[in-house]
Structures are given as structure tokens and as C-alpha cells.
Amino acid sequence: MTCRLYLVAPADLGSPARPTSAFAKVLTNVLETGAVDCLLLPGGTADDVTQRQSIDLLRPIAQDLEVAVVLAGDAGLAKETGCDGVHLLNPKAYRGARKLLGNDAIVGVDCGMSRHLAMEAAEQGADYVAFRRQSLKMDEDAAADEAAPTLEAVLEWWQLMIETPCVATDVIDADDAMKLAASGADFVALGTGAWSDEDQAVATLKSLAKTLA
């Protein structure tokens, strides 16, 4: 499988510094590359009205281009606003999210660097697991998870052992994305810092999409 882009919208979306209407134009340019499969919208970063307005503006742009939209952390709001699913920041919330959203929705799970949590999520039926260079607060069983030295090692192990797709998130830059793709990531997501210069972000993501393809 060719590694694809999993796009993470900026965390300050909807703020005075980054109006959603302006970002919508940038997003359209990026999604029209055709290499992005999923868009992650931030959760809990703005007041409820502003967040809903952002979702209502960006969701149809992505879905019209056949890009799935998932909302970070809030399965209830994801369902209310017509998102395709949720990206859970707490692996233990999987069962509740699946029950609420149903089997047709996308339920992805952030597992930090824990192979233990990722295997649990996959066994429960998660549509994807996400790995990043940061550990989560884990229960005692998860804390016993044998440490993998690098994110690359986690991805390599996952591809050998598990069929559930994996996403490498908080990717540093394009070179890092290529390295993680080579290690086995099915999807790579540049960190939200990629949006510090929106014009450059479009060029970077378009170039990366072509390279990954």
C-alpha cells in the first residue's frame, strides 16, 4: 500500500489569528492534490459555537473531495456535525465511541508509543491506530509494555504483526515523513506546526503527496 497523507488541521483553527474562512481556501488547495485520505479537525480548542461553525464550513469541502473527516476527542460532537468519525485521544474511550457512532463510522485511536494500547485498540475493532513520539498516561498493564527505542521501530513491528492501518502523527517535516513511510506507516501526518506559513504548507504538502505517491 502506498503511504498516504493524513492531514491535521491547525490547533488554533477558528481563532482571530486563523479564521476558518481563510483556512478553507488553503485546505481546498491541499485537498485538491488528491493524495489526502483523511482530515483531522481539532477538538476542544475554541468555544462551542466557533468550533461548530468551523466544522460546518470545512467538513463539506473535504467530503465533496472524498476526504474523510474525523474530529479529535469528541464522538458526540462528531456525530452531531456529520463528521465521518472520531480520533480518540483516550484509548479507553473506544467502546463508548463505537457504540455511539456505529459500525460504519471511523474510530481511530491515539496510542502514543504504546504497542500494548495499540493492540488492544486493534482487537476491539479500531479503524486505525496512531503512533507519535510521546507516551500516554497508561494503566499498569500498559506501563509494562516493552519499550521500543524509536517511532520507526514501532511502525516496523506493527506492519509485521498487525493488519490494522497505522498513522504516524506529529511528523516533523517532509524528510521525517518519508522516513516513517519507509518504516511502515500507512499514513503520515505533519504536525500542526506545518501551518505556521500557510503558503509554504501548501507547497510542502503538495510536494510530499507526489513523493509518497
C-alpha positions as CSV (number, residue, x, y, z in Angstrom):
1,M,0.0,0.0,0.0
2,T,1.2,3.4,-0.9
3,C,1.6,5.7,2.1
4,R,-0.9,8.5,2.1
5,L,-1.4,11.9,3.8
6,Y,-3.5,12.2,6.9
7,L,-4.0,15.9,7.2
8,V,-4.1,17.6,10.7
9,A,-5.8,21.0,10.7
10,P,-4.1,23.7,12.8
11,A,-4.9,23.7,16.6
12,D,-5.8,27.4,16.6
13,L,-8.4,27.0,13.9
14,G,-11.2,29.4,14.3
15,S,-9.2,31.9,16.4
16,P,-8.7,35.5,15.4
17,A,-5.2,34.6,14.2
18,R,-6.5,31.9,11.9
19,P,-10.1,32.5,10.7
20,T,-11.7,29.3,9.4
21,S,-12.9,31.1,6.2
22,A,-9.3,31.9,5.2
23,F,-8.1,28.4,6.1
24,A,-10.8,26.9,4.0
25,K,-9.1,28.3,0.8
26,V,-5.8,26.8,1.8
27,L,-7.4,23.5,2.7
28,T,-9.1,23.3,-0.7
29,N,-5.8,23.8,-2.5
30,V,-4.2,21.0,-0.4
31,L,-7.1,18.5,-0.7
32,E,-7.3,19.0,-4.5
33,T,-3.9,17.2,-4.8
34,G,-6.0,14.0,-4.3
35,A,-3.4,12.5,-2.0
36,V,-5.1,13.1,1.3
37,D,-7.4,10.4,2.6
38,C,-8.4,11.9,6.0
39,L,-8.7,15.3,7.6
40,L,-8.4,15.6,11.4
41,L,-10.2,18.6,12.9
42,P,-9.1,19.9,16.3
43,G,-11.4,19.4,19.3
44,G,-11.9,21.5,22.4
45,T,-9.8,24.4,21.1
46,A,-12.5,27.0,20.7
47,D,-15.9,27.9,22.1
48,D,-18.7,25.5,21.0
49,V,-20.3,27.9,18.5
50,T,-17.0,28.7,16.8
51,Q,-16.0,25.1,16.7
52,R,-19.3,24.0,15.2
53,Q,-19.0,26.8,12.6
54,S,-15.5,25.6,11.6
55,I,-16.7,22.0,11.3
56,D,-19.7,23.1,9.2
57,L,-17.5,25.1,6.8
58,L,-14.6,22.6,6.4
59,R,-16.4,19.3,6.6
60,P,-18.3,19.6,3.2
61,I,-15.1,20.9,1.5
62,A,-13.3,17.7,2.4
63,Q,-16.2,15.3,1.9
64,D,-17.0,16.7,-1.5
65,L,-13.4,15.8,-2.5
66,E,-13.9,12.3,-1.0
67,V,-11.7,13.0,2.0
68,A,-13.0,11.6,5.3
69,V,-13.3,14.0,8.2
70,V,-12.7,13.0,11.8
71,L,-12.9,15.1,14.9
72,A,-10.4,14.9,17.7
73,G,-11.7,13.6,21.0
74,D,-15.4,14.2,20.9
75,A,-17.5,11.4,19.5
76,G,-20.8,13.1,20.4
77,L,-19.9,16.3,18.5
78,A,-18.6,14.3,15.6
79,K,-21.9,12.6,15.2
80,E,-23.9,15.8,15.6
81,T,-22.0,17.7,13.0
82,G,-21.9,15.0,10.3
83,C,-18.2,14.1,10.6
84,D,-17.2,10.7,9.3
85,G,-15.8,9.7,12.7
86,V,-13.6,10.5,15.7
87,H,-9.9,10.4,16.6
88,L,-9.8,9.3,20.2
89,L,-7.2,10.8,22.4
90,N,-8.1,8.3,25.2
91,P,-7.8,4.7,24.1
92,K,-10.2,3.6,26.8
93,A,-13.0,5.6,25.2
94,Y,-13.2,3.3,22.2
95,R,-16.1,1.1,23.2
96,G,-18.3,4.1,24.1
97,A,-17.4,5.9,20.8
98,R,-18.1,2.8,18.7
99,K,-21.5,2.3,20.4
100,L,-22.4,5.9,19.8
101,L,-21.2,6.3,16.3
102,G,-22.0,2.8,14.9
103,N,-20.0,0.3,12.9
104,D,-19.9,2.5,9.7
105,A,-18.1,5.4,11.4
106,I,-14.3,5.8,11.5
107,V,-13.0,5.4,15.0
108,G,-9.2,5.9,15.3
109,V,-7.2,5.7,18.4
110,D,-4.1,7.7,19.5
111,C,-1.8,5.2,21.2
112,G,1.3,7.4,21.8
113,M,4.2,5.0,21.6
114,S,2.4,2.1,23.3
115,R,2.2,-1.2,21.3
116,H,0.1,-2.6,24.1
117,L,-2.6,0.1,23.8
118,A,-2.5,-0.2,20.0
119,M,-3.0,-4.0,20.1
120,E,-6.0,-3.5,22.4
121,A,-7.5,-0.9,20.1
122,A,-7.0,-3.1,17.1
123,E,-8.5,-6.1,18.8
124,Q,-11.6,-4.0,19.7
125,G,-12.1,-3.0,16.1
126,A,-10.4,0.4,15.7
127,D,-10.2,1.5,12.1
128,Y,-6.7,2.8,12.6
129,V,-4.2,3.4,15.4
130,A,-2.0,6.4,15.6
131,F,1.6,6.5,16.9
132,R,3.6,9.5,17.9
133,R,6.8,10.3,19.7
134,Q,5.1,10.8,23.1
135,S,3.9,8.4,25.7
136,L,0.3,8.4,27.0
137,K,-0.6,8.0,30.7
138,M,-1.2,4.3,30.8
139,D,-2.6,1.8,33.3
140,E,-0.3,-0.7,35.0
141,D,-0.7,-3.3,32.3
142,A,0.1,-0.8,29.5
143,A,3.0,0.6,31.5
144,A,4.6,-2.9,31.4
145,D,4.6,-2.6,27.6
146,E,8.2,-3.3,26.4
147,A,9.7,-0.1,25.3
148,A,10.5,0.3,21.6
149,P,13.5,2.6,21.0
150,T,12.1,4.7,18.2
151,L,8.9,5.5,16.4
152,E,10.4,3.9,13.4
153,A,10.8,0.6,15.4
154,V,7.2,0.7,16.5
155,L,6.0,1.2,12.9
156,E,8.2,-1.6,11.6
157,W,7.0,-4.0,14.3
158,W,3.3,-3.0,13.7
159,Q,3.5,-3.8,10.0
160,L,5.0,-7.2,10.7
161,M,2.4,-8.1,13.3
162,I,-0.9,-6.3,12.8
163,E,-3.2,-5.6,9.7
164,T,-5.0,-2.6,11.2
165,P,-3.7,0.6,9.4
166,C,-1.3,2.8,11.4
167,V,-0.8,6.6,11.2
168,A,2.4,8.4,12.2
169,T,1.3,11.7,13.6
170,D,3.2,14.8,14.6
171,V,5.7,14.2,11.8
172,I,8.5,16.8,12.0
173,D,9.0,17.6,8.3
174,A,8.8,16.1,4.8
175,D,12.1,14.2,5.3
176,D,10.8,12.7,8.5
177,A,7.5,11.7,6.7
178,M,9.5,9.8,4.1
179,K,11.5,8.0,6.7
180,L,8.4,7.0,8.6
181,A,6.6,5.9,5.5
182,A,9.6,3.7,4.7
183,S,9.3,2.2,8.2
184,G,5.8,1.1,7.6
185,A,3.4,4.0,8.3
186,D,0.2,3.6,6.2
187,F,-0.5,7.3,6.7
188,V,1.7,10.2,7.7
189,A,0.6,13.5,9.3
190,L,2.8,16.5,9.6
191,G,2.4,18.2,12.9
192,T,0.2,21.3,13.2
193,G,3.4,23.4,13.1
194,A,3.3,22.8,9.4
195,W,0.7,25.6,9.2
196,S,2.9,28.3,10.6
197,D,3.3,29.5,7.0
198,E,0.2,28.5,5.1
199,D,1.6,29.3,1.6
200,Q,4.6,27.2,2.3
201,A,2.4,24.4,3.8
202,V,0.5,24.1,0.5
203,A,3.7,23.7,-1.4
204,T,5.2,21.3,1.1
205,L,2.1,19.1,1.3
206,K,1.7,19.0,-2.5
207,S,5.4,18.0,-2.9
208,L,5.1,15.4,-0.2
209,A,2.0,14.0,-1.7
210,K,3.6,13.5,-5.1
211,T,6.7,11.9,-3.5
212,L,4.7,9.5,-1.4
213,A,2.6,8.5,-4.4
